[in-house]
């Protein structure tokens, strides 16, 4: 008599599907987007006072120049993306 599998049928995948999976897809690829499922992730960054005030001043200056609100998070995401693109 086979051993009961419970809900494992929903989690189990074939060996062929596992071999076809791309665990580390390049940014911008369709497989990476599918793996991420469109969900965003949250990070917390602790800044020292000098970096915080520099970020705040940058956002204020950018808001005055463009007339649009710029959040600290937007600035940090833009900077991170630029850094990762340069490293790739």
HTML snippet that shows the backbone in 3Dmol.js (N, CA, C, O; Angstrom):
<script src="https://3Dmol.org/build/3Dmol-min.js"></script>
<div id="view" style="width:600px;height:400px;position:relative"></div>
<script>
const pdb = `
ATOM      1  N   UNK A   1       0.848  -1.175   0.000  1.00  0.00           N
ATOM      2  CA  UNK A   1       0.000   0.000   0.000  1.00  0.00           C
ATOM      3  C   UNK A   1       0.896   1.243   0.000  1.00  0.00           C
ATOM      4  O   UNK A   1       1.811   1.337   0.818  1.00  0.00           O
ATOM      5  N   UNK A   2       0.643   2.215  -0.922  1.00  0.00           N
ATOM      6  CA  UNK A   2       1.496   3.400  -0.978  1.00  0.00           C
ATOM      7  C   UNK A   2       1.332   4.279   0.263  1.00  0.00           C
ATOM      8  O   UNK A   2       0.261   4.361   0.865  1.00  0.00           O
ATOM      9  N   UNK A   3       2.410   4.911   0.606  1.00  0.00           N
ATOM     10  CA  UNK A   3       2.410   5.821   1.752  1.00  0.00           C
ATOM     11  C   UNK A   3       1.589   7.069   1.410  1.00  0.00           C
ATOM     12  O   UNK A   3       1.771   7.632   0.331  1.00  0.00           O
ATOM     13  N   UNK A   4       0.678   7.523   2.308  1.00  0.00           N
ATOM     14  CA  UNK A   4      -0.109   8.729   2.011  1.00  0.00           C
ATOM     15  C   UNK A   4       0.792   9.952   1.897  1.00  0.00           C
ATOM     16  O   UNK A   4       1.728  10.129   2.677  1.00  0.00           O
ATOM     17  N   UNK A   5       0.491  10.793   0.906  1.00  0.00           N
ATOM     18  CA  UNK A   5       1.338  11.956   0.661  1.00  0.00           C
ATOM     19  C   UNK A   5       0.737  13.244   1.200  1.00  0.00           C
ATOM     20  O   UNK A   5       1.417  14.270   1.192  1.00  0.00           O
ATOM     21  N   UNK A   6      -0.487  13.238   1.661  1.00  0.00           N
ATOM     22  CA  UNK A   6      -1.095  14.450   2.184  1.00  0.00           C
ATOM     23  C   UNK A   6      -1.171  15.528   1.121  1.00  0.00           C
ATOM     24  O   UNK A   6      -1.620  15.266   0.006  1.00  0.00           O
ATOM     25  N   UNK A   7      -0.744  16.724   1.445  1.00  0.00           N
ATOM     26  CA  UNK A   7      -0.786  17.856   0.511  1.00  0.00           C
ATOM     27  C   UNK A   7       0.488  17.976  -0.319  1.00  0.00           C
ATOM     28  O   UNK A   7       0.651  18.952  -1.052  1.00  0.00           O
ATOM     29  N   UNK A   8       1.369  17.032  -0.223  1.00  0.00           N
ATOM     30  CA  UNK A   8       2.639  17.130  -0.942  1.00  0.00           C
ATOM     31  C   UNK A   8       2.455  17.110  -2.459  1.00  0.00           C
ATOM     32  O   UNK A   8       3.335  17.572  -3.186  1.00  0.00           O
ATOM     33  N   UNK A   9       1.340  16.590  -2.949  1.00  0.00           N
ATOM     34  CA  UNK A   9       1.115  16.578  -4.391  1.00  0.00           C
ATOM     35  C   UNK A   9       1.127  17.991  -4.960  1.00  0.00           C
ATOM     36  O   UNK A   9       1.559  18.204  -6.093  1.00  0.00           O
ATOM     37  N   UNK A  10       0.658  18.945  -4.182  1.00  0.00           N
ATOM     38  CA  UNK A  10       0.629  20.333  -4.646  1.00  0.00           C
ATOM     39  C   UNK A  10       2.033  20.938  -4.670  1.00  0.00           C
ATOM     40  O   UNK A  10       2.301  21.851  -5.451  1.00  0.00           O
ATOM     41  N   UNK A  11       2.922  20.436  -3.823  1.00  0.00           N
ATOM     42  CA  UNK A  11       4.270  20.997  -3.719  1.00  0.00           C
ATOM     43  C   UNK A  11       5.290  20.262  -4.583  1.00  0.00           C
ATOM     44  O   UNK A  11       6.315  20.836  -4.951  1.00  0.00           O
ATOM     45  N   UNK A  12       5.024  19.017  -4.906  1.00  0.00           N
ATOM     46  CA  UNK A  12       5.981  18.207  -5.654  1.00  0.00           C
ATOM     47  C   UNK A  12       6.008  18.630  -7.119  1.00  0.00           C
ATOM     48  O   UNK A  12       4.972  18.924  -7.715  1.00  0.00           O
ATOM     49  N   UNK A  13       7.222  18.656  -7.693  1.00  0.00           N
ATOM     50  CA  UNK A  13       7.376  18.919  -9.120  1.00  0.00           C
ATOM     51  C   UNK A  13       8.215  17.805  -9.720  1.00  0.00           C
ATOM     52  O   UNK A  13       8.950  17.122  -9.007  1.00  0.00           O
ATOM     53  N   UNK A  14       8.107  17.624 -11.012  1.00  0.00           N
ATOM     54  CA  UNK A  14       8.865  16.562 -11.661  1.00  0.00           C
ATOM     55  C   UNK A  14      10.345  16.935 -11.723  1.00  0.00           C
ATOM     56  O   UNK A  14      10.710  18.105 -11.611  1.00  0.00           O
ATOM     57  N   UNK A  15      11.183  15.922 -11.902  1.00  0.00           N
ATOM     58  CA  UNK A  15      12.621  16.172 -12.016  1.00  0.00           C
ATOM     59  C   UNK A  15      12.927  17.025 -13.248  1.00  0.00           C
ATOM     60  O   UNK A  15      13.825  17.867 -13.217  1.00  0.00           O
ATOM     61  N   UNK A  16      12.190  16.808 -14.314  1.00  0.00           N
ATOM     62  CA  UNK A  16      12.400  17.589 -15.542  1.00  0.00           C
ATOM     63  C   UNK A  16      12.102  19.065 -15.287  1.00  0.00           C
ATOM     64  O   UNK A  16      12.841  19.937 -15.743  1.00  0.00           O
ATOM     65  N   UNK A  17      11.016  19.346 -14.556  1.00  0.00           N
ATOM     66  CA  UNK A  17      10.665  20.733 -14.246  1.00  0.00           C
ATOM     67  C   UNK A  17      11.718  21.358 -13.341  1.00  0.00           C
ATOM     68  O   UNK A  17      12.052  22.533 -13.489  1.00  0.00           O
ATOM     69  N   UNK A  18      12.241  20.572 -12.403  1.00  0.00           N
ATOM     70  CA  UNK A  18      13.270  21.087 -11.498  1.00  0.00           C
ATOM     71  C   UNK A  18      14.556  21.405 -12.264  1.00  0.00           C
ATOM     72  O   UNK A  18      15.214  22.407 -11.984  1.00  0.00           O
ATOM     73  N   UNK A  19      14.913  20.558 -13.223  1.00  0.00           N
ATOM     74  CA  UNK A  19      16.122  20.803 -14.013  1.00  0.00           C
ATOM     75  C   UNK A  19      15.959  22.002 -14.942  1.00  0.00           C
ATOM     76  O   UNK A  19      16.938  22.677 -15.259  1.00  0.00           O
ATOM     77  N   UNK A  20      14.729  22.270 -15.380  1.00  0.00           N
ATOM     78  CA  UNK A  20      14.474  23.388 -16.287  1.00  0.00           C
ATOM     79  C   UNK A  20      14.379  24.717 -15.552  1.00  0.00           C
ATOM     80  O   UNK A  20      14.440  25.778 -16.174  1.00  0.00           O
ATOM     81  N   UNK A  21      14.232  24.666 -14.240  1.00  0.00           N
ATOM     82  CA  UNK A  21      14.095  25.903 -13.459  1.00  0.00           C
ATOM     83  C   UNK A  21      15.401  26.687 -13.483  1.00  0.00           C
ATOM     84  O   UNK A  21      16.485  26.104 -13.485  1.00  0.00           O
ATOM     85  N   UNK A  22      15.290  28.014 -13.502  1.00  0.00           N
ATOM     86  CA  UNK A  22      16.460  28.885 -13.482  1.00  0.00           C
ATOM     87  C   UNK A  22      16.485  29.590 -12.128  1.00  0.00           C
ATOM     88  O   UNK A  22      15.762  30.568 -11.941  1.00  0.00           O
ATOM     89  N   UNK A  23      17.296  29.121 -11.182  1.00  0.00           N
ATOM     90  CA  UNK A  23      17.270  29.715  -9.851  1.00  0.00           C
ATOM     91  C   UNK A  23      17.831  31.131  -9.803  1.00  0.00           C
ATOM     92  O   UNK A  23      17.405  31.930  -8.969  1.00  0.00           O
ATOM     93  N   UNK A  24      18.771  31.457 -10.672  1.00  0.00           N
ATOM     94  CA  UNK A  24      19.383  32.777 -10.648  1.00  0.00           C
ATOM     95  C   UNK A  24      19.271  33.419 -12.025  1.00  0.00           C
ATOM     96  O   UNK A  24      20.249  33.499 -12.768  1.00  0.00           O
ATOM     97  N   UNK A  25      18.077  33.870 -12.352  1.00  0.00           N
ATOM     98  CA  UNK A  25      17.837  34.506 -13.648  1.00  0.00           C
ATOM     99  C   UNK A  25      18.404  35.918 -13.631  1.00  0.00           C
ATOM    100  O   UNK A  25      18.498  36.541 -12.573  1.00  0.00           O
ATOM    101  N   UNK A  26      18.779  36.419 -14.794  1.00  0.00           N
ATOM    102  CA  UNK A  26      19.316  37.774 -14.895  1.00  0.00           C
ATOM    103  C   UNK A  26      18.197  38.802 -14.731  1.00  0.00           C
ATOM    104  O   UNK A  26      17.061  38.545 -15.129  1.00  0.00           O
ATOM    105  N   UNK A  27      18.509  39.968 -14.144  1.00  0.00           N
ATOM    106  CA  UNK A  27      17.491  41.002 -13.974  1.00  0.00           C
ATOM    107  C   UNK A  27      16.853  41.372 -15.307  1.00  0.00           C
ATOM    108  O   UNK A  27      17.523  41.462 -16.336  1.00  0.00           O
ATOM    109  N   UNK A  28      15.539  41.585 -15.261  1.00  0.00           N
ATOM    110  CA  UNK A  28      14.819  41.956 -16.456  1.00  0.00           C
ATOM    111  C   UNK A  28      14.304  40.764 -17.233  1.00  0.00           C
ATOM    112  O   UNK A  28      13.583  40.935 -18.216  1.00  0.00           O
ATOM    113  N   UNK A  29      14.662  39.550 -16.810  1.00  0.00           N
ATOM    114  CA  UNK A  29      14.199  38.388 -17.554  1.00  0.00           C
ATOM    115  C   UNK A  29      12.781  38.026 -17.138  1.00  0.00           C
ATOM    116  O   UNK A  29      12.333  38.347 -16.037  1.00  0.00           O
ATOM    117  N   UNK A  30      12.090  37.353 -18.042  1.00  0.00           N
ATOM    118  CA  UNK A  30      10.714  36.941 -17.766  1.00  0.00           C
ATOM    119  C   UNK A  30      10.664  35.926 -16.645  1.00  0.00           C
ATOM    120  O   UNK A  30       9.727  35.925 -15.847  1.00  0.00           O
ATOM    121  N   UNK A  31      11.674  35.053 -16.577  1.00  0.00           N
ATOM    122  CA  UNK A  31      11.676  34.035 -15.519  1.00  0.00           C
ATOM    123  C   UNK A  31      11.839  34.682 -14.152  1.00  0.00           C
ATOM    124  O   UNK A  31      11.215  34.241 -13.187  1.00  0.00           O
ATOM    125  N   UNK A  32      12.664  35.718 -14.049  1.00  0.00           N
ATOM    126  CA  UNK A  32      12.835  36.402 -12.775  1.00  0.00           C
ATOM    127  C   UNK A  32      11.530  37.064 -12.351  1.00  0.00           C
ATOM    128  O   UNK A  32      11.154  37.004 -11.181  1.00  0.00           O
ATOM    129  N   UNK A  33      10.844  37.691 -13.292  1.00  0.00           N
ATOM    130  CA  UNK A  33       9.565  38.325 -12.980  1.00  0.00           C
ATOM    131  C   UNK A  33       8.552  37.288 -12.522  1.00  0.00           C
ATOM    132  O   UNK A  33       7.773  37.534 -11.601  1.00  0.00           O
ATOM    133  N   UNK A  34       8.565  36.124 -13.171  1.00  0.00           N
ATOM    134  CA  UNK A  34       7.633  35.061 -12.782  1.00  0.00           C
ATOM    135  C   UNK A  34       7.970  34.529 -11.396  1.00  0.00           C
ATOM    136  O   UNK A  34       7.075  34.249 -10.599  1.00  0.00           O
ATOM    137  N   UNK A  35       9.272  34.390 -11.108  1.00  0.00           N
ATOM    138  CA  UNK A  35       9.674  33.898  -9.790  1.00  0.00           C
ATOM    139  C   UNK A  35       9.303  34.889  -8.698  1.00  0.00           C
ATOM    140  O   UNK A  35       8.849  34.496  -7.623  1.00  0.00           O
ATOM    141  N   UNK A  36       9.492  36.151  -8.968  1.00  0.00           N
ATOM    142  CA  UNK A  36       9.190  37.179  -7.969  1.00  0.00           C
ATOM    143  C   UNK A  36       7.688  37.332  -7.790  1.00  0.00           C
ATOM    144  O   UNK A  36       7.232  37.769  -6.734  1.00  0.00           O
ATOM    145  N   UNK A  37       6.924  36.981  -8.796  1.00  0.00           N
ATOM    146  CA  UNK A  37       5.484  37.063  -8.696  1.00  0.00           C
ATOM    147  C   UNK A  37       4.980  38.489  -8.595  1.00  0.00           C
ATOM    148  O   UNK A  37       3.839  38.711  -8.190  1.00  0.00           O
ATOM    149  N   UNK A  38       5.803  39.454  -8.954  1.00  0.00           N
ATOM    150  CA  UNK A  38       5.380  40.844  -8.924  1.00  0.00           C
ATOM    151  C   UNK A  38       5.300  41.426  -7.520  1.00  0.00           C
ATOM    152  O   UNK A  38       4.860  42.563  -7.349  1.00  0.00           O
ATOM    153  N   UNK A  39       5.714  40.675  -6.528  1.00  0.00           N
ATOM    154  CA  UNK A  39       5.651  41.165  -5.156  1.00  0.00           C
ATOM    155  C   UNK A  39       6.900  41.982  -4.838  1.00  0.00           C
ATOM    156  O   UNK A  39       8.004  41.634  -5.256  1.00  0.00           O
ATOM    157  N   UNK A  40       6.716  43.053  -4.107  1.00  0.00           N
ATOM    158  CA  UNK A  40       7.872  43.847  -3.705  1.00  0.00           C
ATOM    159  C   UNK A  40       8.339  43.380  -2.329  1.00  0.00           C
ATOM    160  O   UNK A  40       7.574  42.795  -1.563  1.00  0.00           O
ATOM    161  N   UNK A  41       9.565  43.639  -2.042  1.00  0.00           N
ATOM    162  CA  UNK A  41      10.166  43.279  -0.760  1.00  0.00           C
ATOM    163  C   UNK A  41      10.520  44.550  -0.010  1.00  0.00           C
ATOM    164  O   UNK A  41      10.795  45.579  -0.628  1.00  0.00           O
ATOM    165  N   UNK A  42      10.516  44.491   1.294  1.00  0.00           N
ATOM    166  CA  UNK A  42      10.826  45.659   2.118  1.00  0.00           C
ATOM    167  C   UNK A  42      12.205  45.515   2.740  1.00  0.00           C
ATOM    168  O   UNK A  42      12.626  44.423   3.123  1.00  0.00           O
ATOM    169  N   UNK A  43      12.894  46.639   2.830  1.00  0.00           N
ATOM    170  CA  UNK A  43      14.191  46.691   3.499  1.00  0.00           C
ATOM    171  C   UNK A  43      14.192  47.871   4.464  1.00  0.00           C
ATOM    172  O   UNK A  43      13.516  48.875   4.239  1.00  0.00           O
ATOM    173  N   UNK A  44      14.947  47.737   5.520  1.00  0.00           N
ATOM    174  CA  UNK A  44      15.134  48.840   6.454  1.00  0.00           C
ATOM    175  C   UNK A  44      16.598  49.228   6.396  1.00  0.00           C
ATOM    176  O   UNK A  44      17.477  48.370   6.482  1.00  0.00           O
ATOM    177  N   UNK A  45      16.859  50.507   6.252  1.00  0.00           N
ATOM    178  CA  UNK A  45      18.231  50.991   6.167  1.00  0.00           C
ATOM    179  C   UNK A  45      18.469  51.964   7.310  1.00  0.00           C
ATOM    180  O   UNK A  45      17.705  52.908   7.507  1.00  0.00           O
ATOM    181  N   UNK A  46      19.514  51.729   8.045  1.00  0.00           N
ATOM    182  CA  UNK A  46      19.872  52.655   9.117  1.00  0.00           C
ATOM    183  C   UNK A  46      20.994  53.547   8.613  1.00  0.00           C
ATOM    184  O   UNK A  46      22.039  53.062   8.178  1.00  0.00           O
ATOM    185  N   UNK A  47      20.772  54.851   8.674  1.00  0.00           N
ATOM    186  CA  UNK A  47      21.753  55.828   8.209  1.00  0.00           C
ATOM    187  C   UNK A  47      22.286  56.606   9.398  1.00  0.00           C
ATOM    188  O   UNK A  47      21.580  56.842  10.378  1.00  0.00           O
ATOM    189  N   UNK A  48      23.544  56.997   9.292  1.00  0.00           N
ATOM    190  CA  UNK A  48      24.025  57.907  10.331  1.00  0.00           C
ATOM    191  C   UNK A  48      23.467  59.297  10.027  1.00  0.00           C
ATOM    192  O   UNK A  48      22.914  59.526   8.952  1.00  0.00           O
ATOM    193  N   UNK A  49      23.608  60.199  10.952  1.00  0.00           N
ATOM    194  CA  UNK A  49      22.978  61.515  10.839  1.00  0.00           C
ATOM    195  C   UNK A  49      23.425  62.263   9.583  1.00  0.00           C
ATOM    196  O   UNK A  49      22.607  62.886   8.907  1.00  0.00           O
ATOM    197  N   UNK A  50      24.719  62.203   9.271  1.00  0.00           N
ATOM    198  CA  UNK A  50      25.233  62.938   8.110  1.00  0.00           C
ATOM    199  C   UNK A  50      24.608  62.420   6.815  1.00  0.00           C
ATOM    200  O   UNK A  50      24.224  63.213   5.956  1.00  0.00           O
ATOM    201  N   UNK A  51      24.504  61.094   6.668  1.00  0.00           N
ATOM    202  CA  UNK A  51      23.901  60.529   5.463  1.00  0.00           C
ATOM    203  C   UNK A  51      22.412  60.849   5.390  1.00  0.00           C
ATOM    204  O   UNK A  51      21.892  61.125   4.310  1.00  0.00           O
ATOM    205  N   UNK A  52      21.723  60.814   6.526  1.00  0.00           N
ATOM    206  CA  UNK A  52      20.294  61.140   6.544  1.00  0.00           C
ATOM    207  C   UNK A  52      20.062  62.570   6.080  1.00  0.00           C
ATOM    208  O   UNK A  52      19.187  62.821   5.251  1.00  0.00           O
ATOM    209  N   UNK A  53      20.841  63.509   6.609  1.00  0.00           N
ATOM    210  CA  UNK A  53      20.638  64.916   6.237  1.00  0.00           C
ATOM    211  C   UNK A  53      21.032  65.161   4.789  1.00  0.00           C
ATOM    212  O   UNK A  53      20.422  65.993   4.115  1.00  0.00           O
ATOM    213  N   UNK A  54      22.043  64.449   4.300  1.00  0.00           N
ATOM    214  CA  UNK A  54      22.417  64.572   2.883  1.00  0.00           C
ATOM    215  C   UNK A  54      21.287  64.061   1.995  1.00  0.00           C
ATOM    216  O   UNK A  54      20.982  64.669   0.969  1.00  0.00           O
ATOM    217  N   UNK A  55      20.666  62.954   2.380  1.00  0.00           N
ATOM    218  CA  UNK A  55      19.534  62.416   1.629  1.00  0.00           C
ATOM    219  C   UNK A  55      18.361  63.380   1.664  1.00  0.00           C
ATOM    220  O   UNK A  55      17.720  63.630   0.644  1.00  0.00           O
ATOM    221  N   UNK A  56      18.090  63.909   2.822  1.00  0.00           N
ATOM    222  CA  UNK A  56      16.981  64.864   2.975  1.00  0.00           C
ATOM    223  C   UNK A  56      17.216  66.118   2.116  1.00  0.00           C
ATOM    224  O   UNK A  56      16.306  66.595   1.437  1.00  0.00           O
ATOM    225  N   UNK A  57      18.440  66.639   2.158  1.00  0.00           N
ATOM    226  CA  UNK A  57      18.779  67.813   1.351  1.00  0.00           C
ATOM    227  C   UNK A  57      18.660  67.514  -0.145  1.00  0.00           C
ATOM    228  O   UNK A  57      18.177  68.346  -0.912  1.00  0.00           O
ATOM    229  N   UNK A  58      19.105  66.322  -0.555  1.00  0.00           N
ATOM    230  CA  UNK A  58      19.011  65.920  -1.954  1.00  0.00           C
ATOM    231  C   UNK A  58      17.554  65.896  -2.414  1.00  0.00           C
ATOM    232  O   UNK A  58      17.225  66.406  -3.485  1.00  0.00           O
ATOM    233  N   UNK A  59      16.680  65.297  -1.592  1.00  0.00           N
ATOM    234  CA  UNK A  59      15.255  65.218  -1.946  1.00  0.00           C
ATOM    235  C   UNK A  59      14.630  66.605  -2.043  1.00  0.00           C
ATOM    236  O   UNK A  59      13.866  66.886  -2.966  1.00  0.00           O
ATOM    237  N   UNK A  60      14.956  67.459  -1.097  1.00  0.00           N
ATOM    238  CA  UNK A  60      14.417  68.820  -1.098  1.00  0.00           C
ATOM    239  C   UNK A  60      14.869  69.574  -2.346  1.00  0.00           C
ATOM    240  O   UNK A  60      14.071  70.252  -2.992  1.00  0.00           O
ATOM    241  N   UNK A  61      16.158  69.452  -2.681  1.00  0.00           N
ATOM    242  CA  UNK A  61      16.690  70.127  -3.865  1.00  0.00           C
ATOM    243  C   UNK A  61      16.023  69.604  -5.131  1.00  0.00           C
ATOM    244  O   UNK A  61      15.653  70.387  -6.006  1.00  0.00           O
ATOM    245  N   UNK A  62      15.867  68.286  -5.234  1.00  0.00           N
ATOM    246  CA  UNK A  62      15.241  67.678  -6.405  1.00  0.00           C
ATOM    247  C   UNK A  62      13.780  68.111  -6.532  1.00  0.00           C
ATOM    248  O   UNK A  62      13.291  68.334  -7.640  1.00  0.00           O
ATOM    249  N   UNK A  63      13.080  68.232  -5.397  1.00  0.00           N
ATOM    250  CA  UNK A  63      11.683  68.681  -5.414  1.00  0.00           C
ATOM    251  C   UNK A  63      11.575  70.116  -5.916  1.00  0.00           C
ATOM    252  O   UNK A  63      10.666  70.449  -6.676  1.00  0.00           O
ATOM    253  N   UNK A  64      12.503  70.959  -5.487  1.00  0.00           N
ATOM    254  CA  UNK A  64      12.489  72.357  -5.942  1.00  0.00           C
ATOM    255  C   UNK A  64      12.782  72.454  -7.429  1.00  0.00           C
ATOM    256  O   UNK A  64      12.185  73.274  -8.128  1.00  0.00           O
ATOM    257  N   UNK A  65      13.701  71.620  -7.922  1.00  0.00           N
ATOM    258  CA  UNK A  65      14.081  71.658  -9.336  1.00  0.00           C
ATOM    259  C   UNK A  65      12.980  71.127 -10.247  1.00  0.00           C
ATOM    260  O   UNK A  65      12.732  71.685 -11.316  1.00  0.00           O
ATOM    261  N   UNK A  66      12.324  70.058  -9.830  1.00  0.00           N
ATOM    262  CA  UNK A  66      11.347  69.399 -10.697  1.00  0.00           C
ATOM    263  C   UNK A  66       9.900  69.792 -10.393  1.00  0.00           C
ATOM    264  O   UNK A  66       9.022  69.650 -11.244  1.00  0.00           O
ATOM    265  N   UNK A  67       9.659  70.282  -9.186  1.00  0.00           N
ATOM    266  CA  UNK A  67       8.294  70.600  -8.791  1.00  0.00           C
ATOM    267  C   UNK A  67       7.482  69.383  -8.415  1.00  0.00           C
ATOM    268  O   UNK A  67       6.274  69.482  -8.200  1.00  0.00           O
ATOM    269  N   UNK A  68       8.138  68.222  -8.331  1.00  0.00           N
ATOM    270  CA  UNK A  68       7.463  66.990  -7.946  1.00  0.00           C
ATOM    271  C   UNK A  68       8.081  66.437  -6.674  1.00  0.00           C
ATOM    272  O   UNK A  68       9.282  66.564  -6.435  1.00  0.00           O
ATOM    273  N   UNK A  69       7.223  65.816  -5.861  1.00  0.00           N
ATOM    274  CA  UNK A  69       7.693  65.240  -4.606  1.00  0.00           C
ATOM    275  C   UNK A  69       8.610  64.060  -4.885  1.00  0.00           C
ATOM    276  O   UNK A  69       8.314  63.227  -5.743  1.00  0.00           O
ATOM    277  N   UNK A  70       9.703  63.987  -4.176  1.00  0.00           N
ATOM    278  CA  UNK A  70      10.650  62.883  -4.293  1.00  0.00           C
ATOM    279  C   UNK A  70      10.830  62.291  -2.898  1.00  0.00           C
ATOM    280  O   UNK A  70      11.217  62.993  -1.963  1.00  0.00           O
ATOM    281  N   UNK A  71      10.548  61.001  -2.764  1.00  0.00           N
ATOM    282  CA  UNK A  71      10.677  60.363  -1.457  1.00  0.00           C
ATOM    283  C   UNK A  71      12.091  59.826  -1.260  1.00  0.00           C
ATOM    284  O   UNK A  71      12.830  59.594  -2.217  1.00  0.00           O
ATOM    285  N   UNK A  72      12.437  59.641  -0.009  1.00  0.00           N
ATOM    286  CA  UNK A  72      13.742  59.056   0.315  1.00  0.00           C
ATOM    287  C   UNK A  72      13.846  57.661  -0.305  1.00  0.00           C
ATOM    288  O   UNK A  72      14.900  57.281  -0.815  1.00  0.00           O
ATOM    289  N   UNK A  73      12.759  56.907  -0.257  1.00  0.00           N
ATOM    290  CA  UNK A  73      12.765  55.561  -0.792  1.00  0.00           C
ATOM    291  C   UNK A  73      13.036  55.572  -2.299  1.00  0.00           C
ATOM    292  O   UNK A  73      13.805  54.746  -2.791  1.00  0.00           O
ATOM    293  N   UNK A  74      12.421  56.484  -3.024  1.00  0.00           N
ATOM    294  CA  UNK A  74      12.648  56.570  -4.474  1.00  0.00           C
ATOM    295  C   UNK A  74      14.122  56.844  -4.776  1.00  0.00           C
ATOM    296  O   UNK A  74      14.695  56.243  -5.684  1.00  0.00           O
ATOM    297  N   UNK A  75      14.722  57.736  -4.025  1.00  0.00           N
ATOM    298  CA  UNK A  75      16.132  58.075  -4.237  1.00  0.00           C
ATOM    299  C   UNK A  75      17.009  56.861  -3.949  1.00  0.00           C
ATOM    300  O   UNK A  75      17.928  56.566  -4.713  1.00  0.00           O
ATOM    301  N   UNK A  76      16.735  56.160  -2.863  1.00  0.00           N
ATOM    302  CA  UNK A  76      17.559  55.006  -2.513  1.00  0.00           C
ATOM    303  C   UNK A  76      17.392  53.874  -3.522  1.00  0.00           C
ATOM    304  O   UNK A  76      18.367  53.196  -3.846  1.00  0.00           O
ATOM    305  N   UNK A  77      16.176  53.656  -4.026  1.00  0.00           N
ATOM    306  CA  UNK A  77      15.952  52.611  -5.029  1.00  0.00           C
ATOM    307  C   UNK A  77      16.675  52.972  -6.326  1.00  0.00           C
ATOM    308  O   UNK A  77      17.300  52.112  -6.946  1.00  0.00           O
ATOM    309  N   UNK A  78      16.593  54.243  -6.743  1.00  0.00           N
ATOM    310  CA  UNK A  78      17.303  54.670  -7.963  1.00  0.00           C
ATOM    311  C   UNK A  78      18.805  54.448  -7.802  1.00  0.00           C
ATOM    312  O   UNK A  78      19.457  53.935  -8.712  1.00  0.00           O
ATOM    313  N   UNK A  79      19.350  54.828  -6.663  1.00  0.00           N
ATOM    314  CA  UNK A  79      20.779  54.653  -6.424  1.00  0.00           C
ATOM    315  C   UNK A  79      21.183  53.194  -6.413  1.00  0.00           C
ATOM    316  O   UNK A  79      22.224  52.831  -6.961  1.00  0.00           O
ATOM    317  N   UNK A  80      20.372  52.356  -5.796  1.00  0.00           N
ATOM    318  CA  UNK A  80      20.673  50.932  -5.750  1.00  0.00           C
ATOM    319  C   UNK A  80      20.634  50.323  -7.142  1.00  0.00           C
ATOM    320  O   UNK A  80      21.513  49.543  -7.505  1.00  0.00           O
ATOM    321  N   UNK A  81      19.615  50.677  -7.925  1.00  0.00           N
ATOM    322  CA  UNK A  81      19.520  50.150  -9.296  1.00  0.00           C
ATOM    323  C   UNK A  81      20.723  50.555 -10.135  1.00  0.00           C
ATOM    324  O   UNK A  81      21.279  49.734 -10.865  1.00  0.00           O
ATOM    325  N   UNK A  82      21.125  51.820 -10.034  1.00  0.00           N
ATOM    326  CA  UNK A  82      22.287  52.293 -10.801  1.00  0.00           C
ATOM    327  C   UNK A  82      23.542  51.523 -10.396  1.00  0.00           C
ATOM    328  O   UNK A  82      24.347  51.146 -11.247  1.00  0.00           O
ATOM    329  N   UNK A  83      23.703  51.295  -9.112  1.00  0.00           N
ATOM    330  CA  UNK A  83      24.879  50.582  -8.616  1.00  0.00           C
ATOM    331  C   UNK A  83      24.883  49.141  -9.097  1.00  0.00           C
ATOM    332  O   UNK A  83      25.924  48.629  -9.508  1.00  0.00           O
ATOM    333  N   UNK A  84      23.731  48.481  -9.050  1.00  0.00           N
ATOM    334  CA  UNK A  84      23.647  47.096  -9.496  1.00  0.00           C
ATOM    335  C   UNK A  84      23.862  46.986 -11.006  1.00  0.00           C
ATOM    336  O   UNK A  84      24.478  46.026 -11.468  1.00  0.00           O
ATOM    337  N   UNK A  85      23.373  47.938 -11.769  1.00  0.00           N
ATOM    338  CA  UNK A  85      23.587  47.923 -13.223  1.00  0.00           C
ATOM    339  C   UNK A  85      25.058  48.094 -13.562  1.00  0.00           C
ATOM    340  O   UNK A  85      25.562  47.456 -14.486  1.00  0.00           O
ATOM    341  N   UNK A  86      25.753  48.955 -12.816  1.00  0.00           N
ATOM    342  CA  UNK A  86      27.191  49.156 -13.059  1.00  0.00           C
ATOM    343  C   UNK A  86      27.975  47.890 -12.719  1.00  0.00           C
ATOM    344  O   UNK A  86      28.964  47.567 -13.377  1.00  0.00           O
ATOM    345  N   UNK A  87      27.524  47.179 -11.685  1.00  0.00           N
ATOM    346  CA  UNK A  87      28.237  45.970 -11.245  1.00  0.00           C
ATOM    347  C   UNK A  87      27.975  44.780 -12.168  1.00  0.00           C
ATOM    348  O   UNK A  87      28.760  43.833 -12.196  1.00  0.00           O
ATOM    349  N   UNK A  88      26.879  44.825 -12.917  1.00  0.00           N
ATOM    350  CA  UNK A  88      26.513  43.677 -13.775  1.00  0.00           C
ATOM    351  C   UNK A  88      27.363  43.581 -15.016  1.00  0.00           C
ATOM    352  O   UNK A  88      27.173  42.673 -15.826  1.00  0.00           O
TER     353      UNK A  88
END
`;
const viewer = $3Dmol.createViewer("view");
viewer.addModel(pdb, "pdb");
viewer.setStyle({}, {cartoon: {color: "spectrum"}});
viewer.zoomTo();
viewer.render();
</script>
